[in-house]
Each structure stands twice: as C-alpha cells, then as structure tokens.
Amino acid sequence: MYSDQKMLTRIYYKALFPNMLSILGGTINVFFDGILVGRRMGELGIASVNQSLAVYLLLCTAGSLIASGAFAQSAAAVGQNRPEEGQRYYGLALELAAAIGLLISAAGFLLSGPIARSLGSSDSWQMVETYIRITFLGGVFKILLYVPFFYLRLAGKTDQSAWAMMTMTVLNIVLDYIFLFVLDLGIGGAAWASVLATVVSCGMSFWYLFRLKDGFRFCPAVPRREELVKILKSGSPMAANNLCSALRIVMLNGIMNLVGGSSMVAAFAVTNSLNEFSICIQNGVPQAGSAMLGIYQGEQDPLSVKKLLKIQMGCGLWLSLAFALILVLAGNRVGQLFGSTQDLRFAVGCLGVGVIFGTLGSIMTYYYYAIMRSGMASLITVMRVLVVTVAVAWLLRPLGERIFVFYWLAELVTGGIWIGAGLLLSGKKTGRFSLYMLDETAFREGKCINFTVACDTQAICEVSEKIQDFCQFNAFTEEQIMTISLALEELMVITAEKSMHHRGYMDVRILRTKEGGILRIRSEGKRYNSLEYAEAGMEYLGVKMIMKMAKKTEYQNTLGLNTLIVVI
C-alpha cells in the first residue's frame, strides 16, 4: 500500500496529446488561413484575416463561456457524487449554446458592414466584411462545438475529440486550397473553408458523445437563475480569455499601425498566427487536466490536485521550451512561409520566449478555474491577455521594430502581479500564504487517506487489514469499519479479476465526513460495474451485502475510468 498515484500520471499523459491535437485542430485553421491567404493575396490578405480574427474570438467567447461553465459544474457534481446534476448542466449547455449562437450569428450577419469598418483599415475593410459575414453564417456551429469538446474530455474520450478537430483541420486546409487556388474565390473562399470544416467537426463530435454508453444525454430543462449564475461565474475565465484576445488583436493592430504602418501590421499578423498555433501548448497542457482537477477538487482530494498541477508545470515547461527553440532556429524563414519579405527573426524570437512564460501563466489560470477560484483565474486572464500586454506594447512604441519584446515582458509583469495578489489573498483569508488556495483541513486533521493498491488478491487483503488504524483514529463505529473492510476486499478483488485481469493498480481514497464516510475505488481496465451483478449469484454475494450495509453505492465511468463509490 503506497501513495505514488501512478494512475493519475498515466491518465494525464494519456489525455495530453489528444487534447493538444484537439486544440491544434481549432487554432491551426487560423494559422493556415494566414499562410494560404498570404501566399495567394499578399500582405493585405493576411492582415485582413488577422483583423477578422476578433469576430472568430467573439464566437469562441460565447461558446467557451457556456460550455466551460457548465462543464466545470458537471465535473464538480460528478466529484461530489451527484451525476444527475451533472447531466442537467449538460442539457443547459446545449440549450444556451444553440439559443445564443443563433442570436449572435443573426445580429453579426446583419451588422457585418459596420463591424468590418471598425476592425479593418481603409484598404482592407471590404475584405474583412466578406470574411466576417460568412463567418457569422456558420457562427452557431462554432459555439455549439465547444459543448462536446469539453464533455468528451470529462468522459475520458479526448482521442475522439482529437479526431473530430483534426478532421476539421485537414478539411479546412484542403478546402482553403481548392477555394483559393483552384476556384479563385478570394478571401471569401477561406471563410467558407473554415465554416464548412467547423460544421463537419461539430457533427462528428456530437455523434461521438451520443454513442457513449455512459455519456451525457440531452434532457430539456428550464434554467434556474442560480444555475445560470454558476455557469456564468465558472465560465467567465475561459470566456474572458477569448474576449480579451479579440480586444487585444484590435488594439495591437492599432498600435502596430502607429509604429510602422501596414508593414508592421503584417509583421504582427505573422507573429499572432504563430501565437495562435502555440495555443495547443499554452492551453493544451492545462486543459488536459482540467476535468481531473475538477473531479478531484469535488472529492476534496488536495494531494491529487497538487500532484496534477506539478505534472502540468513540468510538462508545460519542457514543451514550451522546445517550441521556443524551434521558433528561434527557424525565425529567418517564417516570413517566407507567410509570403512576407520582412526579416522577422527578432519578432519571432520574442514570441518564443513569451510562450514559455505564457504557458506557466495559462496552467495557473486553468488550475484556479478548475478549483472554483474564478476570481483569480479571471485576474490572470485579463492581465496577461489584455491589460498588461496592451499597456506594455503602448509604452514600447518608441522602440519601433523592437516593440515585440512586449511578448515576454508583459508575461513577466503579469506573473509578478498575480503571484503577489494570490499570496495576499490566501494569507488574508486563511493566515497561510499559499498559491494552491486549497481547503486542506481534512488532510491536516487525518480525516482522509489516499493509497494505491496492486491488482492482486494478497495486496488487497493486506490493505483491508491495515486500514483499521485509520478507521479507529477517526472513531468509525464497528459496523462502519466492517462495511469499509468488506467493501475494500470484495469490490477490489472482483474488479481486479473481471476488469483488470490482475494487472495494474487501483487508487483508493477514504474520507471521514460528519455523517460517516466515503470510500472511492478508481481503476483502469475495461468498463466494469460490479454493482450491476449483485443478484447474479454466490460469486457476488459480498457485493450484495455491501449494498445493503452502505447508505449508498454508485458506479461512475468518468475520465475513461471505473469509479465505485460507497457512502457509509
């Protein structure tokens, strides 16, 4: 019996690269639009795509606000053993995404002219209008796409989300080439390529979610005020990220125009496309663990939360360093890739360094989002994405082409702000200066225990005996101790045999509550619910006894794992 939490590490890395591919599928569309439009239509074309990106991010803001807010509440509900509530938030997410998506799409299409004039310059606004009008036509699908994107992750099916998103990427590139170079449809062709690829990806994602045996199902529900408030509060950090990104692009385009006219706007468009590409690392690393963090936080498991955060920090640091190195080495060829004749080595190098610090800041943003500290998550987002970045860029205008140092300097300034604010808030609230901001009362008082058990009968029987000290320390009654010991032995032995085939490990957590206790057994292997077989004969007699002795027994299949919960 030991607490190395091997399963947590394996599940995170299993989700990491499919999740990065999923995000890459969304951001690479902007990247390739910039490359192909730039090669076909020159620097004015790439500048127009970059100026239109604010509309794309507006749709992302709406989608992420609804889907991430509902997802956070569903994850917490699952962790707190309230699966019906988790299902309800999924239904609300679908209803809200469809209604708001239709409203934004219709309004945006009708107002595309004025919006284009405010986003574009005197020589580009007509191209911007064409691009955003088509984008608004398919806007509802972009907003809806966020729902299965988040909920497939909660179901442990990040690989299926990755397939859908990469299909969107490949289809977008193919259609871009056909519409731009074969049919010569101009910038409107690039917009149609993105819209059609998004529609296909949206359909695939919902189909994958619908096919899951333990997946989320839509049930019509009238939203209650308190539910809407929770969704908006939980989703605000993710929405703020997209909204601030849209505003940042508009403001930085203006600053670059003041610094060096259309050539600087085009240079910024190239670096911004690369920055969008890097989102697969900056957001992919923390998003891979956000569902796990939400569930572990709901289970009041600070050890697993801290372990996961450390894994993300290490992983994010190495990946961002590798990305920065590639940018530095290939900086002299970046302009050529986008059809630009400018030397962008300095600008691209500054971006690479900024990605390193940005990834660490993004990890903390998603961490606070997952543990329901939306205020801290929003603070980091607004500071690093918009306020500090724009302020630093504005102050650096006299540097001319060297202004691109704002990419890393703004991240450093933001880091200092949120670290200071976090330590101050935690110290003021709890008297303990900690950026984790976790309630570790149960752990400090010895009211919880986490451990990992090998899937063999002898190891399981030894655990059942050794747990006696913990139960006695926490003043469990004899009947409760008997229930815990029997549940550990019977449920784990059957799971080890039927699902794990006596290979691998199971993670166990016991929490002492005011009313009694909660036992959680989590395992990998094929889907297997031993509670379903309680009436199947003598082999499952122990399972039947546990279900009678416990206040509640439940099976969940989340994160692609089997989870048995026994409330004592």
Solvent accessible surface area in square Angstrom, and as a share of the most:
residue,aa,sasa,rsa
1,M,94,0.42
2,Y,92,0.35
3,S,68,0.44
4,D,52,0.27
5,Q,22,0.10
6,K,83,0.35
7,M,3,0.01
8,L,2,0.01
9,T,39,0.23
10,R,92,0.34
11,I,12,0.06
12,Y,0,0.00
13,Y,94,0.36
14,K,146,0.62
15,A,15,0.11
16,L,0,0.00
17,F,110,0.46
18,P,27,0.17
19,N,2,0.01
20,M,21,0.09
21,L,78,0.39
22,S,1,0.00
23,I,14,0.07
24,L,27,0.13
25,G,0,0.00
26,G,7,0.07
27,T,16,0.09
28,I,16,0.08
29,N,9,0.04
30,V,14,0.08
31,F,19,0.08
32,F,51,0.21
33,D,2,0.01
34,G,1,0.01
35,I,11,0.06
36,L,25,0.12
37,V,0,0.00
38,G,2,0.02
39,R,137,0.50
40,R,102,0.37
41,M,66,0.29
42,G,30,0.29
43,E,63,0.28
44,L,75,0.37
45,G,0,0.00
46,I,6,0.03
47,A,10,0.07
48,S,0,0.00
49,V,8,0.04
50,N,8,0.04
51,Q,13,0.06
52,S,1,0.01
53,L,6,0.03
54,A,10,0.08
55,V,5,0.03
56,Y,42,0.16
57,L,9,0.04
58,L,69,0.34
59,L,2,0.01
60,C,5,0.03
61,T,15,0.09
62,A,11,0.09
63,G,0,0.00
64,S,3,0.02
65,L,43,0.21
66,I,3,0.02
67,A,0,0.00
68,S,0,0.00
69,G,0,0.00
70,A,0,0.00
71,F,2,0.01
72,A,5,0.04
73,Q,21,0.09
74,S,0,0.00
75,A,1,0.00
76,A,13,0.10
77,A,0,0.00
78,V,8,0.05
79,G,9,0.09
80,Q,81,0.36
81,N,19,0.10
82,R,98,0.36
83,P,35,0.22
84,E,131,0.59
85,E,47,0.21
86,G,0,0.00
87,Q,63,0.28
88,R,60,0.22
89,Y,4,0.02
90,Y,10,0.04
91,G,1,0.01
92,L,0,0.00
93,A,0,0.00
94,L,29,0.15
95,E,49,0.22
96,L,35,0.17
97,A,1,0.00
98,A,36,0.28
99,A,64,0.49
100,I,62,0.31
101,G,0,0.00
102,L,112,0.56
103,L,124,0.62
104,I,37,0.19
105,S,12,0.08
106,A,56,0.43
107,A,46,0.36
108,G,6,0.06
109,F,73,0.30
110,L,141,0.70
111,L,98,0.49
112,S,0,0.00
113,G,8,0.08
114,P,82,0.51
115,I,48,0.24
116,A,0,0.00
117,R,139,0.51
118,S,83,0.53
119,L,31,0.15
120,G,15,0.14
121,S,49,0.31
122,S,109,0.70
123,D,90,0.46
124,S,1,0.01
125,W,58,0.20
126,Q,123,0.55
127,M,36,0.16
128,V,0,0.00
129,E,30,0.13
130,T,59,0.34
131,Y,19,0.07
132,I,0,0.00
133,R,96,0.35
134,I,18,0.09
135,T,17,0.10
136,F,2,0.01
137,L,90,0.45
138,G,6,0.06
139,G,0,0.00
140,V,18,0.10
141,F,75,0.31
142,K,18,0.07
143,I,0,0.00
144,L,30,0.15
145,L,4,0.02
146,Y,36,0.14
147,V,0,0.00
148,P,0,0.00
149,F,18,0.08
150,F,4,0.02
151,Y,0,0.00
152,L,0,0.00
153,R,6,0.02
154,L,0,0.00
155,A,10,0.08
156,G,26,0.25
157,K,67,0.28
158,T,10,0.06
159,D,72,0.37
160,Q,45,0.20
161,S,5,0.03
162,A,7,0.05
163,W,170,0.60
164,A,0,0.00
165,M,11,0.05
166,M,50,0.22
167,T,43,0.25
168,M,1,0.00
169,T,4,0.02
170,V,89,0.51
171,L,51,0.25
172,N,0,0.00
173,I,50,0.25
174,V,72,0.42
175,L,27,0.14
176,D,0,0.00
177,Y,122,0.46
178,I,63,0.32
179,F,27,0.11
180,L,0,0.00
181,F,65,0.27
182,V,94,0.54
183,L,96,0.48
184,D,91,0.47
185,L,93,0.46
186,G,21,0.20
187,I,9,0.05
188,G,9,0.09
189,G,0,0.00
190,A,0,0.00
191,A,0,0.00
192,W,96,0.34
193,A,0,0.00
194,S,24,0.16
195,V,15,0.09
196,L,75,0.37
197,A,0,0.00
198,T,11,0.07
199,V,54,0.31
200,V,65,0.37
201,S,0,0.00
202,C,6,0.04
203,G,44,0.43
204,M,53,0.24
205,S,3,0.02
206,F,46,0.19
207,W,141,0.49
208,Y,36,0.14
209,L,1,0.01
210,F,128,0.53
211,R,147,0.54
212,L,20,0.10
213,K,155,0.66
214,D,57,0.30
215,G,5,0.05
216,F,18,0.08
217,R,87,0.32
218,F,95,0.40
219,C,85,0.51
220,P,111,0.70
221,A,18,0.14
222,V,128,0.73
223,P,49,0.31
224,R,122,0.45
225,R,193,0.70
226,E,94,0.42
227,E,8,0.04
228,L,57,0.28
229,V,73,0.42
230,K,90,0.38
231,I,2,0.01
232,L,92,0.46
233,K,127,0.54
234,S,6,0.04
235,G,0,0.00
236,S,37,0.24
237,P,0,0.00
238,M,8,0.03
239,A,8,0.06
240,A,19,0.15
241,N,34,0.18
242,N,19,0.10
243,L,78,0.39
244,C,8,0.05
245,S,14,0.09
246,A,8,0.06
247,L,73,0.36
248,R,30,0.11
249,I,3,0.01
250,V,58,0.33
251,M,88,0.39
252,L,1,0.00
253,N,13,0.07
254,G,36,0.35
255,I,9,0.04
256,M,0,0.00
257,N,80,0.41
258,L,120,0.60
259,V,37,0.21
260,G,35,0.33
261,G,25,0.24
262,S,85,0.55
263,S,50,0.32
264,M,11,0.05
265,V,10,0.06
266,A,2,0.02
267,A,2,0.02
268,F,2,0.01
269,A,0,0.00
270,V,1,0.00
271,T,0,0.00
272,N,3,0.02
273,S,8,0.05
274,L,11,0.06
275,N,13,0.07
276,E,16,0.07
277,F,52,0.21
278,S,0,0.00
279,I,33,0.17
280,C,12,0.07
281,I,12,0.06
282,Q,9,0.04
283,N,19,0.10
284,G,0,0.00
285,V,0,0.00
286,P,1,0.00
287,Q,14,0.06
288,A,3,0.02
289,G,0,0.00
290,S,3,0.02
291,A,1,0.01
292,M,4,0.02
293,L,0,0.00
294,G,5,0.05
295,I,0,0.00
296,Y,8,0.03
297,Q,53,0.24
298,G,8,0.07
299,E,23,0.10
300,Q,104,0.46
301,D,1,0.01
302,P,8,0.05
303,L,61,0.30
304,S,4,0.03
305,V,0,0.00
306,K,44,0.19
307,K,69,0.29
308,L,0,0.00
309,L,10,0.05
310,K,126,0.54
311,I,21,0.11
312,Q,1,0.00
313,M,55,0.25
314,G,33,0.32
315,C,15,0.09
316,G,0,0.00
317,L,68,0.34
318,W,186,0.65
319,L,41,0.20
320,S,0,0.00
321,L,71,0.36
322,A,50,0.39
323,F,18,0.08
324,A,7,0.05
325,L,105,0.52
326,I,109,0.55
327,L,11,0.06
328,V,86,0.49
329,L,133,0.66
330,A,39,0.31
331,G,2,0.01
332,N,81,0.41
333,R,169,0.62
334,V,10,0.06
335,G,2,0.02
336,Q,120,0.53
337,L,74,0.37
338,F,2,0.01
339,G,36,0.35
340,S,8,0.05
341,T,137,0.80
342,Q,53,0.24
343,D,97,0.50
344,L,8,0.04
345,R,139,0.51
346,F,75,0.31
347,A,5,0.04
348,V,0,0.00
349,G,16,0.15
350,C,9,0.05
351,L,2,0.01
352,G,0,0.00
353,V,58,0.33
354,G,6,0.06
355,V,1,0.01
356,I,25,0.13
357,F,72,0.30
358,G,0,0.00
359,T,0,0.00
360,L,52,0.26
361,G,8,0.08
362,S,3,0.02
363,I,0,0.00
364,M,10,0.04
365,T,7,0.04
366,Y,12,0.04
367,Y,0,0.00
368,Y,0,0.00
369,Y,4,0.01
370,A,4,0.03
371,I,4,0.02
372,M,74,0.33
373,R,73,0.26
374,S,12,0.08
375,G,56,0.54
376,M,10,0.05
377,A,0,0.00
378,S,27,0.18
379,L,55,0.27
380,I,0,0.00
381,T,2,0.01
382,V,47,0.27
383,M,37,0.17
384,R,26,0.09
385,V,7,0.04
386,L,22,0.11
387,V,68,0.39
388,V,11,0.06
389,T,5,0.03
390,V,23,0.13
391,A,48,0.37
392,V,16,0.09
393,A,0,0.00
394,W,112,0.39
395,L,132,0.66
396,L,30,0.15
397,R,86,0.31
398,P,117,0.74
399,L,85,0.42
400,G,23,0.22
401,E,133,0.60
402,R,132,0.48
403,I,0,0.00
404,F,5,0.02
405,V,25,0.14
406,F,1,0.00
407,Y,18,0.07
408,W,79,0.28
409,L,59,0.29
410,A,2,0.02
411,E,27,0.12
412,L,83,0.41
413,V,62,0.36
414,T,2,0.01
415,G,16,0.15
416,G,50,0.48
417,I,69,0.35
418,W,20,0.07
419,I,70,0.36
420,G,39,0.37
421,A,27,0.21
422,G,0,0.00
423,L,64,0.32
424,L,120,0.60
425,L,93,0.46
426,S,8,0.05
427,G,12,0.11
428,K,175,0.74
429,K,146,0.62
430,T,88,0.51
431,G,58,0.55
432,R,117,0.43
433,F,145,0.60
434,S,27,0.17
435,L,47,0.23
436,Y,56,0.21
437,M,21,0.09
438,L,20,0.10
439,D,110,0.57
440,E,16,0.07
441,T,56,0.32
442,A,20,0.16
443,F,84,0.35
444,R,133,0.48
445,E,88,0.39
446,G,25,0.24
447,K,81,0.34
448,C,12,0.07
449,I,44,0.22
450,N,17,0.09
451,F,8,0.03
452,T,1,0.00
453,V,2,0.01
454,A,31,0.24
455,C,3,0.02
456,D,61,0.32
457,T,67,0.39
458,Q,131,0.58
459,A,23,0.18
460,I,0,0.00
461,C,44,0.26
462,E,70,0.31
463,V,2,0.01
464,S,9,0.06
465,E,122,0.55
466,K,113,0.48
467,I,1,0.01
468,Q,59,0.26
469,D,107,0.55
470,F,24,0.10
471,C,0,0.00
472,Q,115,0.51
473,F,150,0.63
474,N,14,0.07
475,A,73,0.57
476,F,12,0.05
477,T,78,0.45
478,E,138,0.62
479,E,117,0.52
480,Q,32,0.14
481,I,13,0.07
482,M,121,0.54
483,T,2,0.01
484,I,0,0.00
485,S,18,0.12
486,L,38,0.19
487,A,0,0.00
488,L,0,0.00
489,E,63,0.28
490,E,48,0.22
491,L,0,0.00
492,M,0,0.00
493,V,39,0.22
494,I,10,0.05
495,T,6,0.03
496,A,0,0.00
497,E,79,0.35
498,K,56,0.24
499,S,3,0.02
500,M,16,0.07
501,H,94,0.42
502,H,93,0.41
503,R,166,0.61
504,G,37,0.35
505,Y,54,0.20
506,M,0,0.00
507,D,12,0.06
508,V,1,0.01
509,R,6,0.02
510,I,0,0.00
511,L,11,0.06
512,R,49,0.18
513,T,34,0.20
514,K,200,0.85
515,E,129,0.58
516,G,0,0.00
517,G,1,0.01
518,I,59,0.30
519,L,0,0.00
520,R,14,0.05
521,I,4,0.02
522,R,4,0.01
523,S,2,0.01
524,E,38,0.17
525,G,43,0.41
526,K,118,0.50
527,R,83,0.30
528,Y,21,0.08
529,N,17,0.09
530,S,0,0.00
531,L,20,0.10
532,E,103,0.46
533,Y,89,0.34
534,A,10,0.08
535,E,136,0.61
536,A,65,0.50
537,G,41,0.40
538,M,154,0.69
539,E,98,0.44
540,Y,19,0.07
541,L,78,0.39
542,G,9,0.09
543,V,0,0.00
544,K,62,0.26
545,M,88,0.39
546,I,0,0.00
547,M,76,0.34
548,K,153,0.65
549,M,61,0.27
550,A,12,0.09
551,K,131,0.56
552,K,91,0.39
553,T,28,0.17
554,E,30,0.13
555,Y,29,0.11
556,Q,12,0.06
557,N,31,0.16
558,T,14,0.08
559,L,13,0.06
560,G,33,0.32
561,L,4,0.02
562,N,6,0.03
563,T,1,0.00
564,L,8,0.04
565,I,11,0.05
566,V,2,0.01
567,V,32,0.18
568,I,11,0.06
